[in-house]
């Protein structure tokens, strides 16, 4: 992937979107309906964008929704890309590169994931305060895009403390239970083994999933403010001695959709 590809994608979007969004919102499982509340919608299917990608995950609409939401100009992604789909890490993060190239300076990234810390329960929301990358890969590998940031970017504060404070205040105001923790990424698509989960807990993971970290790395590299929020949809392998399945992820995501939507909506409004 090179800058010319990113620029072609940006040009394709600019032809249809006459503004620079204030925030990119990557909607995880169960949150796709948030985009239905966007006003003055401009919907662009991923396969309508020159040189873009197509989401292969069931239940993902596979489109950008641009417009106004809670008084802010937004770009919402209904459907994201994952390393396990066979894309390179650079390709997984192509939407973030494109939005940053367009001038977007804020990103809210959400996901559904498994609980590793036994203090978490299915249905909990977790503010991501740091992450662990267990993929063995990094989206910044290869030639550095100097237009975005330095070859060796600092990663000590990937998740913006100001946005985290706003989210915590909103959670208190709305009586939403919001935990904090470390999110770990694993490649997938198979779920982790119980032995792996025990190891990840020892290494400091509170929750584990198959997304978010690549996007956060690239956004941080580009100087964007990042807020990450996870929905704990199941306990990770070996904790409850029961098999894991994607249907449980969908069911729990739907159950907590209202509180999750309220939290993200008000963050957008107040950021």
Buried (B, 14 or more C-beta within 10 A) or exposed (E): BEBEBBBBBBEBBEEEBEBEBBBBBBBBBBBBEBBEBBEEBBBBBBEEBEBBBBBBBEBBBBBBBBBBBBEBBBBBBBBBBBBBBEBBBBBBBBBBBBBBBBEBBBBBBBBBBBBBBEEBEBBBBBBBBBBBBBBEBBBBEEEBBEEBBEEEBEEEEBBBEEBBEBBBEBBEEEEBEBBBBBBBBBEBEEBBEEEBBBEBBEEEBBBBBBBBBBBBBBBBBBEBBBBBBBBBBBBBBBBEEEEBEBEBBBBBBEBBBEBBBBBBBBBBEBB
